[in-house]
Amino acid sequence: MIIIVAIVFFLNIKNDSEEIDKDQSALEIRQATVGFIGCSNTHQTVYGYRWAQGKNIWLVERNSIHDYDSGSVVQWARDIEEENQFWNVFDEHLKRNPNTHEVWWQLCIPLGESRITYEEALIVIENLRNKISGVKIYVSPLAEYTESVCEITGIEGIERAISLAKELDSKNDDVLPGPILGPLSLSEISHEERDRCHPNEEGMGKMGGQLKEFFG
């Protein structure tokens, strides 16, 4: 009988502890003040940010790490008034994080979209302003690579992201330079894919730490 009572008592403590953890997790999500948009690399970097114990940016779960796959600047600017899968995900995050007042935008530009104009990118900025009053937007290019070239962006895509980030910053008071991440070496890139673009766990951890240095 004593053993049974002890087991029940232990299970009650365990359940109470789990509920507290859930409540703390929910509170942490509500208190996140920095949102983010971008592509798969962006999502992976924010996942690494959690490993670095960062708590100011929206929470990324492992099962949602692909939500921004192929989220180039062109895709974020397309069909905003209609059904856009990337903005749908953004809106869900925003609902869970009502205190958001800053957004980090990583400019992901594939090789075939390297001629994107400032005016096209400005559509995204204006949509962020509409969604978050008084928002501050930090813009960054993708990380560069020390020993290889990402086959998705090529050199042109990275260079255009760098120049576009500077242009957006210089022409808009609420747009600021964001964190410069990387560079990534071959040992920090996933070898599971041929494009040589995405970080492995070491790369995610590195960039997540750099993100924490910038946003806290």
C-alpha positions as CSV (number, residue, x, y, z in Angstrom):
1,M,0.0,0.0,0.0
2,I,2.8,2.4,0.9
3,I,4.5,1.5,-2.4
4,I,1.4,2.3,-4.3
5,V,0.9,5.6,-2.6
6,A,4.5,6.6,-3.3
7,I,4.2,5.7,-7.0
8,V,1.0,7.8,-7.3
9,F,2.7,10.7,-5.4
10,F,5.7,10.5,-7.8
11,L,3.4,10.4,-10.9
12,N,1.5,13.5,-9.6
13,I,4.8,15.4,-9.1
14,K,6.0,14.3,-12.6
15,N,2.7,15.5,-14.2
16,D,2.8,18.8,-12.3
17,S,6.4,19.3,-13.4
18,E,5.5,18.6,-17.1
19,E,2.6,21.1,-16.9
20,I,4.9,23.7,-15.4
21,D,7.4,23.1,-18.3
22,K,4.5,23.5,-20.8
23,D,3.4,26.7,-19.1
24,Q,6.9,28.1,-19.1
25,S,7.4,27.1,-22.7
26,A,4.1,28.9,-23.7
27,L,5.1,32.0,-21.7
28,E,8.5,32.0,-23.5
29,I,6.8,31.9,-26.8
30,R,4.5,34.8,-26.0
31,Q,7.4,36.9,-24.8
32,A,9.5,36.5,-28.0
33,T,10.0,39.9,-29.6
34,V,11.9,39.1,-32.8
35,G,10.3,37.5,-35.8
36,F,12.0,36.2,-38.9
37,I,11.5,35.6,-42.6
38,G,13.7,34.0,-45.2
39,C,14.4,30.5,-46.5
40,S,15.5,27.1,-45.3
41,N,18.9,28.3,-44.1
42,T,17.2,31.0,-42.1
43,H,15.0,28.5,-40.3
44,Q,18.0,26.2,-39.6
45,T,19.9,29.2,-38.2
46,V,17.1,30.1,-35.8
47,Y,16.9,26.4,-34.8
48,G,20.6,26.7,-33.9
49,Y,19.9,29.9,-32.0
50,R,17.8,27.8,-29.6
51,W,20.8,25.6,-29.0
52,A,22.7,28.7,-28.0
53,Q,19.9,29.3,-25.4
54,G,18.6,32.3,-27.3
55,K,15.0,33.3,-26.3
56,N,14.2,36.5,-28.1
57,I,13.5,35.1,-31.5
58,W,10.4,33.0,-32.4
59,L,10.7,29.4,-31.4
60,V,11.5,26.8,-34.1
61,E,10.5,23.2,-33.6
62,R,12.3,20.4,-35.3
63,N,9.1,19.3,-37.1
64,S,8.6,22.8,-38.6
65,I,12.2,23.4,-39.7
66,H,11.2,23.1,-43.4
67,D,8.3,25.7,-43.2
68,Y,10.4,28.3,-45.1
69,D,12.0,26.0,-47.7
70,S,12.6,27.9,-51.0
71,G,11.5,31.2,-49.4
72,S,13.4,33.5,-51.7
73,V,12.8,37.2,-51.8
74,V,10.7,36.7,-54.9
75,Q,8.5,34.2,-53.2
76,W,7.9,36.4,-50.2
77,A,6.9,39.3,-52.5
78,R,4.6,37.1,-54.7
79,D,0.8,36.9,-54.2
80,I,0.7,38.7,-50.9
81,E,-2.9,39.7,-51.4
82,E,-3.9,36.1,-52.1
83,E,-2.7,32.8,-50.6
84,N,1.0,32.8,-49.8
85,Q,2.2,29.8,-47.8
86,F,5.2,31.7,-46.3
87,W,3.0,34.6,-45.0
88,N,0.6,32.0,-43.6
89,V,3.4,30.6,-41.5
90,F,4.5,34.1,-40.5
91,D,1.0,35.0,-39.4
92,E,0.7,31.9,-37.2
93,H,4.0,32.8,-35.5
94,L,2.8,36.4,-35.0
95,K,-0.4,35.2,-33.4
96,R,1.6,33.2,-30.8
97,N,4.1,36.1,-30.3
98,P,2.0,39.3,-30.0
99,N,4.9,41.3,-28.5
100,T,6.9,41.1,-31.7
101,H,8.3,44.5,-32.7
102,E,11.4,43.5,-34.7
103,V,11.8,41.2,-37.7
104,W,15.0,39.7,-39.1
105,W,14.8,39.2,-42.9
106,Q,17.5,37.0,-44.5
107,L,17.6,37.8,-48.2
108,C,17.7,34.4,-50.0
109,I,18.2,35.0,-53.8
110,P,18.6,32.0,-56.1
111,L,20.8,32.3,-59.2
112,G,17.9,32.6,-61.5
113,E,16.4,35.5,-59.5
114,S,19.6,37.6,-59.0
115,R,18.1,40.5,-61.0
116,I,15.4,41.1,-58.5
117,T,14.8,44.9,-58.1
118,Y,14.6,47.1,-55.0
119,E,11.0,47.8,-55.8
120,E,10.1,44.1,-55.7
121,A,11.8,43.7,-52.4
122,L,10.1,46.7,-51.0
123,I,6.8,44.9,-51.3
124,V,7.9,42.6,-48.5
125,I,9.0,45.6,-46.3
126,E,5.6,47.3,-46.8
127,N,3.8,44.1,-45.8
128,L,5.8,43.8,-42.6
129,R,4.9,47.4,-41.8
130,N,1.2,46.6,-42.3
131,K,1.4,43.6,-40.0
132,I,3.4,45.1,-37.2
133,S,3.0,48.8,-36.3
134,G,6.4,50.5,-35.8
135,V,8.3,47.4,-36.8
136,K,12.1,47.5,-37.1
137,I,13.5,45.3,-39.8
138,Y,17.0,43.9,-39.9
139,V,18.2,42.6,-43.3
140,S,21.1,40.2,-44.0
141,P,22.4,38.2,-46.9
142,L,22.9,34.5,-46.7
143,A,26.2,33.4,-45.2
144,E,29.1,33.1,-47.6
145,Y,31.2,30.0,-48.0
146,T,35.0,29.6,-47.5
147,E,35.7,26.7,-49.8
148,S,32.7,26.2,-52.1
149,V,29.8,27.9,-53.8
150,C,26.2,27.2,-53.1
151,E,24.7,25.9,-56.3
152,I,21.3,27.4,-55.6
153,T,22.5,31.0,-55.3
154,G,25.7,30.9,-57.1
155,I,28.0,33.9,-56.5
156,E,25.5,36.2,-58.2
157,G,22.7,35.5,-55.7
158,I,24.9,36.1,-52.7
159,E,26.3,39.3,-54.2
160,R,22.8,40.6,-55.1
161,A,21.7,39.9,-51.5
162,I,24.6,41.9,-50.1
163,S,23.9,44.9,-52.4
164,L,20.1,44.7,-51.9
165,A,20.5,44.7,-48.1
166,K,22.6,47.8,-48.3
167,E,20.0,49.5,-50.6
168,L,17.1,48.6,-48.4
169,D,19.0,50.0,-45.4
170,S,20.0,53.2,-47.0
171,K,16.5,54.1,-48.3
172,N,14.4,53.2,-45.3
173,D,14.6,54.5,-41.8
174,D,13.1,51.4,-40.3
175,V,15.4,49.0,-42.1
176,L,18.8,48.3,-40.5
177,P,21.8,46.1,-41.2
178,G,21.2,42.6,-39.7
179,P,23.7,40.0,-38.5
180,I,26.4,38.9,-40.8
181,L,26.6,35.1,-40.4
182,G,29.2,32.6,-41.3
183,P,31.3,32.1,-43.3
184,L,30.6,28.4,-43.5
185,S,33.4,25.9,-44.2
186,L,33.0,22.5,-45.9
187,S,33.0,20.9,-42.5
188,E,29.9,23.0,-41.5
189,I,27.9,22.2,-44.6
190,S,25.5,19.2,-45.0
191,H,26.9,16.5,-47.3
192,E,23.5,14.9,-47.6
193,E,22.6,17.2,-50.4
194,R,24.5,18.0,-53.6
195,D,23.8,21.8,-53.6
196,R,26.3,22.5,-50.8
197,C,24.1,25.2,-49.4
198,H,22.7,24.1,-46.1
199,P,24.5,24.0,-42.8
200,N,24.9,20.8,-40.8
201,E,24.5,20.7,-37.1
202,E,27.9,22.3,-36.6
203,G,27.0,25.0,-39.0
204,M,23.6,25.6,-37.5
205,G,25.2,25.9,-34.0
206,K,27.8,28.3,-35.3
207,M,25.3,30.6,-37.0
208,G,22.8,30.3,-34.1
209,G,25.5,31.6,-31.8
210,Q,26.2,34.5,-34.1
211,L,22.5,35.3,-34.1
212,K,22.4,35.3,-30.4
213,E,25.3,37.7,-30.2
214,F,23.3,40.1,-32.4
215,F,19.8,39.7,-30.9
216,G,20.6,38.4,-27.4
